[in-house]
Amino acid sequence: MQRKSLAILFLATLASGATVPSHEPAALTPEERAAMREISASDLRARLSFLASDLLEGRDTPSPGLDIAAEYIASEFRRAGLEPGGNGGYFQIANFNLLTPVKDGFSLRITTPNGVTSANPNEVSFSTTQAIDLHHATVVKLDISTPETVAKLKPEDLRDRLVLMQAPHRGMKGLEAAFQLVGNSQPALLVLAGAGGMRISGNARLVDPAAPRGPIGFPPMLRTMSKDFSKLYDSLPNGVTSATADLHIAAPLSKPVQLKNVIGILRGSDPHLKKTCVIVTAHYDHIGMKPADDAKAGADRIYNGANDDGSGTDSVMELAKAFASLKPHPRRSIVFMTFFGEEKGELGSAFYGRHPVFPLEDTVADLNLEQVGRTDSTNGPQVNTASLTGFGYSTVSDTLVRAGSLTGIRVYKDPTASDAYFSRSDNQALADTGVPAHTLCVAYDYPDYHGLGDEWPKIDYNNMARVDRMVAVALLRMANSPEAPHWNPREPKAARYLKAWDHIHDVSTR
């Protein structure tokens, strides 16, 4: 039997004039207050001081440090009394292949009317799943300075061609549009020029051999520090050029690796609602260590990732402890999950999207926590505030704003970052399946982002605890309400997710 369209339900609510469901209390409930009391700044500090310690060596995916982190998170879920949610106890095991590039025989030459530019193998880093050979391939310059310049190109302009792009950096206005264009275009190779400030090591690529190979995906990529390629980029016009490329990259070496999402389940108390769930997530990986040959003798080499995203992972464990103490449990089940491989392209969340523990049609929302510990934002101090990506895309926004008003946390839409960052964290994989999913963040950008200085003493633990208490209230309201969160049919940017929601709920095409 087909269900009533989500849009009809949403519009009926608007027509009634109601903004808050009548069953939802206006003030904090005793259950919400009890959960808030269990959240402690000192516990957050104690846990994160280990998770972001040098011992774990930056929790790269894969690495021994990441495995230690997974075991630690599982032990905290076990201590809280959560049920294991994986195919290996608390671990959802994912068998990937680690593809390591082979530089032997590498060559890249780009020919223009003004001469030939060749790549030095010692100044490049590349990532590919197979051998690549190009002969007189057309070169396309992709200028990502503004969305307007990106919009002048179509996917067919890039397909099977070498795309030359400036190495991206945070704040580039055309970056999001460029990623979407490249992802839909299937270029033969994406070359990032001027990557001198980027990490040239760490270019191995993780691939799920069982994942479907669709038409959309990120292409093989090459980074170069060469000033000659920066000059070449500057000399070319935007779009399809007269330049041609000749390239040889050998097939990478392949090694099987086992990766783990860590999943614990708190079963709901309601006989009917407990088959549905709310998910709270974070990624427990980071970017590892600076190569020894890139660091001065005795200098710090470890990217500890305390805020990104040790803070979110720590918060997931703290919320698990708080909710497990409640008697009775919330009405819906709550799934606590930490993902591997976010820094390598949201690998763990995408894997879960393909292999959900709870059926997607029974998953009512995902709240992903990222960078919730630092308050020293580059936009000024962020105390007692939190922002949501995709603000207004679904009614999850309303629940968080309401929880914030009751707990002293201003939950707001960042005018530039809320939309731009929606696709840049683990919520995206769940949203793509149709589940209302957003990322909550305190500081989108801050000193030491992906830097060596993002260490646990810089976290504002008192503020982090206050934000987590607000999150606890919001999660409890989603878990206890008979009405599930839903996408906003009046928001054009949510249309694709609403369509996916209709699909998993067997709603007829509108």
C-alpha positions in Angstrom: 0.0 0.0 0.0 1.4 3.4 -1.0 1.8 6.0 1.8 0.6 9.6 1.6 3.2 11.9 0.1 5.5 13.7 2.6 4.8 17.0 0.9 1.0 16.7 1.6 1.7 16.0 5.3 4.0 19.0 5.5 1.7 21.4 3.8 -1.2 20.2 5.9 0.8 21.1 9.0 1.5 24.6 7.6 -2.1 25.1 6.7 -3.2 24.3 10.2 -1.0 27.2 11.4 0.9 24.9 13.8 4.6 25.3 14.0 5.2 23.0 17.0 3.4 19.6 17.3 0.9 19.8 20.1 2.2 16.6 21.7 5.7 18.2 22.2 6.2 19.9 25.5 7.3 23.5 25.5 9.6 23.1 28.6 12.3 20.6 29.4 11.0 17.3 30.6 12.4 15.4 33.6 13.9 12.8 31.1 15.7 15.6 29.2 17.0 17.1 32.4 18.3 13.7 33.6 20.2 13.2 30.3 21.7 16.7 30.5 22.9 16.0 34.0 24.9 13.0 32.8 27.0 15.1 30.3 30.2 16.3 31.9 32.9 18.6 30.7 35.5 16.6 32.7 34.5 13.3 31.1 34.7 14.9 27.7 38.2 16.2 28.5 39.4 12.8 29.9 38.2 10.9 26.9 39.5 13.3 24.2 42.9 13.6 25.8 43.4 10.0 24.9 41.6 9.9 21.5 43.6 12.9 20.3 46.9 11.8 21.9 50.2 11.3 20.1 49.8 7.6 20.8 47.2 7.3 18.0 49.4 9.1 15.5 46.6 11.1 13.9 44.2 8.2 13.3 44.8 7.9 9.5 42.7 5.5 7.5 44.1 2.8 7.6 46.6 2.8 10.5 47.2 1.1 13.9 46.2 4.4 15.5 42.8 4.2 13.9 42.4 0.6 15.1 43.2 1.6 18.6 40.6 4.4 18.4 38.0 1.9 17.2 38.7 -0.4 20.1 38.5 2.4 22.5 35.1 3.6 21.2 33.8 0.1 21.3 34.9 -0.2 24.9 33.0 2.9 25.8 29.8 1.7 24.0 30.2 -1.6 25.9 30.6 0.2 29.2 27.5 2.3 28.5 25.5 -1.0 27.9 24.8 -0.5 24.3 24.0 -3.5 22.1 26.6 -4.2 19.4 25.4 -3.1 16.0 28.0 -4.5 13.6 28.8 -7.8 11.8 31.8 -8.1 14.2 30.4 -7.1 17.5 30.5 -3.4 17.8 32.4 -3.2 14.5 30.8 -3.0 11.0 33.7 -4.5 9.1 34.4 -3.2 5.6 36.9 -5.0 3.4 38.6 -2.4 1.2 41.6 -2.5 -1.1 44.5 0.0 -0.6 45.8 1.1 -3.9 49.4 2.5 -3.8 50.6 4.4 -6.9 53.6 3.2 -8.9 55.9 6.0 -10.1 58.1 3.8 -12.3 57.6 4.9 -15.9 55.5 7.9 -15.0 55.4 10.7 -17.5 53.2 13.7 -18.2 53.8 16.3 -21.0 51.4 19.1 -21.9 52.0 20.7 -25.3 50.9 24.2 -26.2 51.7 26.5 -29.1 54.3 28.1 -26.8 56.1 24.9 -25.9 56.0 21.8 -23.7 55.6 21.5 -19.9 56.8 18.2 -18.4 56.1 16.9 -14.9 59.0 15.9 -12.6 58.0 12.6 -10.8 59.5 14.0 -7.6 57.1 16.9 -7.7 53.9 15.0 -8.2 51.4 12.9 -6.2 48.7 11.0 -7.9 45.9 8.6 -7.1 44.2 6.2 -9.5 42.6 2.8 -9.5 44.1 1.7 -12.8 46.7 2.4 -15.4 46.2 5.5 -17.5 47.6 6.2 -21.0 46.7 9.4 -22.9 47.9 10.4 -26.3 47.2 14.0 -27.5 44.3 14.3 -25.1 42.5 17.7 -25.0 43.4 19.8 -22.0 40.5 21.7 -20.3 41.2 24.5 -17.8 38.7 24.6 -14.9 38.8 28.0 -13.2 37.2 27.6 -9.8 37.6 31.2 -8.7 33.8 31.8 -8.9 30.7 29.7 -9.5 30.1 31.8 -12.7 33.2 30.6 -14.4 32.5 27.0 -13.4 29.0 27.3 -14.8 30.4 28.1 -18.3 31.5 24.5 -18.6 29.3 21.4 -19.1 30.1 17.8 -18.2 30.7 16.8 -21.8 33.4 19.5 -22.0 35.4 17.6 -19.4 34.6 14.0 -20.2 37.7 11.8 -21.1 39.9 14.8 -21.1 42.7 16.1 -18.9 41.3 18.8 -16.6 43.8 21.3 -15.2 42.6 23.0 -12.1 44.1 25.3 -9.5 44.8 23.6 -6.2 41.7 24.4 -4.1 41.7 26.1 -0.7 39.0 26.8 1.8 36.9 29.8 0.9 37.0 29.4 -2.9 33.5 30.4 -4.0 33.4 28.1 -7.0 34.8 25.1 -5.2 31.4 23.3 -4.5 30.2 23.8 -8.1 33.5 22.6 -9.4 33.4 19.4 -7.4 29.9 18.7 -8.6 30.9 19.3 -12.2 34.0 17.1 -12.0 32.0 14.3 -10.2 29.5 14.2 -13.0 32.0 14.5 -15.9 34.3 11.5 -15.8 37.5 13.3 -16.8 40.5 11.1 -17.7 42.6 12.9 -15.1 42.3 15.9 -12.8 45.5 17.8 -12.4 45.8 20.2 -9.4 48.4 22.8 -10.1 50.1 24.9 -7.4 49.7 22.3 -4.7 52.8 23.5 -2.8 50.9 24.0 0.4 49.2 20.6 0.2 50.4 17.3 1.6 52.0 15.5 -1.4 52.3 12.2 0.5 49.4 10.1 1.5 48.3 9.5 -2.1 47.2 5.9 -1.7 43.6 5.3 -2.5 41.0 3.2 -0.7 38.5 1.4 -2.8 35.5 -0.8 -1.8 35.8 -3.6 -4.4 32.1 -4.5 -3.8 30.8 -1.0 -4.4 28.7 -0.4 -7.5 30.6 1.5 -10.2 28.1 4.1 -11.4 28.6 7.0 -13.8 29.2 9.5 -11.0 32.5 9.5 -9.0 35.7 11.4 -8.5 38.3 10.9 -11.2 41.9 9.9 -11.0 43.8 12.9 -9.6 47.4 14.3 -9.8 48.8 17.0 -7.6 51.9 18.9 -8.5 54.1 21.4 -6.7 55.7 22.5 -10.0 55.9 26.2 -10.6 55.9 25.4 -14.3 52.5 23.9 -14.1 51.2 26.9 -12.1 52.5 29.2 -14.9 50.9 26.9 -17.5 47.6 27.1 -15.7 47.8 30.9 -15.6 48.6 31.1 -19.3 45.6 29.1 -20.5 42.1 30.4 -21.2 39.2 29.0 -19.2 37.5 26.0 -20.7 38.5 23.8 -23.6 42.0 24.7 -24.9 44.2 23.9 -27.8 46.7 22.3 -25.4 47.2 18.5 -25.6 48.5 16.0 -23.0 50.5 12.8 -23.2 50.5 10.7 -20.0 51.5 7.3 -18.7 50.7 6.1 -15.1 51.2 2.5 -14.3 48.5 0.4 -12.5 48.7 0.8 -8.7 49.7 -2.0 -6.3 46.7 -3.4 -4.4 46.6 -4.6 -0.8 43.5 -5.7 1.1 42.7 -3.8 4.3 40.0 -4.2 6.9 38.2 -1.0 8.1 35.6 -0.5 10.8 32.6 1.6 11.6 31.9 1.4 15.3 28.2 1.0 16.1 26.2 0.7 19.3 22.5 0.5 19.7 20.2 1.7 22.5 16.9 -0.2 22.0 13.8 1.9 22.2 11.1 1.3 24.9 8.0 1.8 22.8 6.6 -1.5 21.4 5.9 0.1 18.0 8.4 3.0 17.7 11.4 0.9 18.8 11.7 -0.6 15.3 12.6 2.9 14.1 15.7 4.8 15.0 17.5 8.1 15.3 21.2 8.0 14.4 23.9 10.2 16.0 27.3 10.1 14.2 30.8 11.4 13.9 34.0 10.4 12.1 36.8 9.1 14.3 39.6 9.2 11.7 41.9 12.1 10.9 44.8 12.7 8.5 47.7 10.9 10.2 51.2 12.2 10.3 53.5 14.5 8.3 56.1 12.4 6.5 59.5 12.4 8.2 61.3 13.9 5.2 58.9 16.9 5.3 59.5 17.7 9.0 62.4 19.2 10.8 64.3 16.9 13.1 62.5 16.7 16.4 59.5 18.7 15.2 55.8 17.7 15.8 54.6 15.5 13.0 51.2 14.3 14.3 47.9 15.8 13.1 46.0 15.0 16.3 42.6 16.1 15.0 41.2 17.0 18.5 38.4 19.1 17.1 38.2 17.4 13.6 36.7 15.2 14.6 37.8 13.9 17.9 35.3 16.3 19.5 32.4 14.8 17.6 33.4 11.3 18.4 33.9 12.2 22.0 30.4 13.7 22.0 28.8 10.6 20.5 30.4 8.5 23.4 29.2 11.0 26.0 25.7 11.0 24.6 25.6 7.2 24.6 26.6 7.2 28.3 23.9 9.8 29.1 21.0 8.1 27.2 21.9 4.6 28.4 21.4 5.8 32.0 17.7 6.8 31.3 15.0 4.5 32.6 13.0 3.8 30.6 14.9 4.3 27.4 13.7 6.8 24.8 10.7 5.5 22.7 12.6 5.0 19.4 15.9 3.2 19.2 19.0 5.4 19.0 22.1 4.3 17.0 25.5 5.7 18.0 28.0 5.4 15.2 31.5 6.6 14.4 32.8 6.3 10.8 36.2 5.5 9.3 37.6 7.4 6.3 35.7 10.7 6.3 39.0 12.4 5.5 39.4 10.1 2.5 36.1 10.9 1.0 33.3 10.0 3.5 34.1 6.3 2.9 32.7 4.9 6.2 29.4 6.7 5.9 29.0 5.7 2.3 29.7 2.1 3.3 27.0 2.3 5.9 24.6 3.9 3.4 25.1 0.7 1.3 24.9 -1.6 4.3 22.6 -0.1 6.9 22.1 -1.8 10.2 18.6 -0.5 10.5 16.4 -0.4 7.3 16.6 3.1 5.8 12.8 3.4 5.8 12.9 2.9 9.6 15.7 5.5 10.1 14.0 8.8 10.9 17.1 11.1 11.1 20.9 11.4 11.4 22.6 14.1 13.3 26.3 14.2 12.5 28.6 16.0 14.9 31.7 17.7 13.5 34.1 20.3 15.0 32.0 21.0 18.1 34.9 21.6 20.5 36.8 24.7 19.4 35.2 28.1 19.9 38.0 30.1 18.4 36.5 30.4 15.0 38.2 32.5 12.3 34.9 34.5 12.3 35.2 35.3 15.9 34.4 33.5 19.2 31.5 31.0 19.0 30.3 30.5 22.5 26.9 29.1 23.2 26.2 28.8 19.5 26.0 26.0 16.9 25.3 26.0 13.2 23.6 23.3 11.1 24.5 22.4 7.6 21.5 22.3 5.3 19.6 24.6 7.7 15.9 24.5 6.8 16.2 21.5 4.5 14.3 19.4 7.0 12.4 19.7 10.2 15.5 18.6 12.1 16.4 22.3 12.0 13.3 23.2 13.9 13.9 20.6 16.6 17.5 21.9 17.1 16.4 25.5 17.3 13.7 24.6 19.8 16.2 22.6 21.9 18.7 25.5 21.7 16.1 28.0 23.0 15.5 25.8 26.0 19.2 25.2 26.8 20.8 28.6 26.0 22.4 27.6 22.7 21.7 29.7 19.6 21.3 27.3 16.7 21.6 29.3 13.5 22.1 29.3 9.8 25.5 30.5 8.7 24.8 32.6 5.6 27.6 31.1 3.6 28.7 27.8 5.3 25.4 26.1 6.1 24.6 25.3 2.6 28.2 25.0 1.2 29.2 22.4 3.9 26.1 20.2 3.6 27.9 17.9 1.2 31.3 18.0 2.9 30.7 15.7 5.8 29.2 12.3 6.6 25.6 13.4 6.7 25.7 13.6 2.9 25.8 9.8 2.5 22.7 9.4 4.6 20.9 12.3 3.0 21.5 10.7 -0.4 19.6 7.6 0.7 16.6 9.8 1.7 17.2 10.0 5.5 17.0 13.6 6.9 20.6 14.1 7.8 22.6 17.2 8.8 25.9 18.1 10.4 26.1 20.2 13.6 29.2 22.4 13.9 30.4 25.1 16.3 33.3 26.5 14.2 33.5 25.8 10.4 37.0 27.2 10.3 39.5 27.8 13.0 43.2 28.1 13.5 45.0 24.8 13.0 42.3 23.3 10.8 44.0 20.2 9.4 47.1 21.5 11.1 49.6 20.2 13.6 48.2 22.4 16.4 44.7 21.0 16.6 45.3 19.4 20.0 43.1 18.5 22.9 44.1 21.3 25.3 42.6 23.9 22.9 39.1 22.5 23.2 36.6 24.6 25.1 35.1 21.6 27.1 32.6 23.7 29.1 31.1 25.0 25.9 31.3 21.6 24.3 29.3 20.1 27.2 26.6 22.8 26.8 26.3 22.1 23.1 26.1 18.4 23.8 23.3 18.9 26.3 21.4 20.8 23.7 22.0 18.0 21.2 20.7 15.5 23.8 17.4 17.4 24.1 17.0 17.5 20.4 17.8 13.8 19.9 15.4 12.9 22.7 12.6 14.9 21.1 13.2 13.2 17.8 13.3 9.8 19.5 10.2 10.3 21.6 7.9 12.1 19.1 5.4 10.0 17.2 6.0 12.3 14.2 9.3 11.6 12.4 11.4 14.5 11.0 10.9 15.1 7.3 12.4 17.0 4.4 11.0 20.5 3.5 9.2 20.3 0.2 9.4 24.1 -0.1 13.2 24.1 -0.1 14.5 23.5 -3.7 17.9 22.3 -2.4 16.2 19.5 -0.5 14.2 18.2 -3.6 16.7 15.4 -4.5 16.6 14.1 -0.9 12.9 14.3 -0.7 12.7 12.2 -3.9 15.0 9.7 -2.3 12.8 9.6 0.9 9.8 8.9 -1.3 11.7 6.1 -2.9 12.6 4.3 0.3 9.1 4.8 1.7 7.4 3.5 -1.5 5.7 6.8 -2.2 4.4 7.3 -5.7 6.1 9.8 -7.9 4.5 13.2 -7.5 
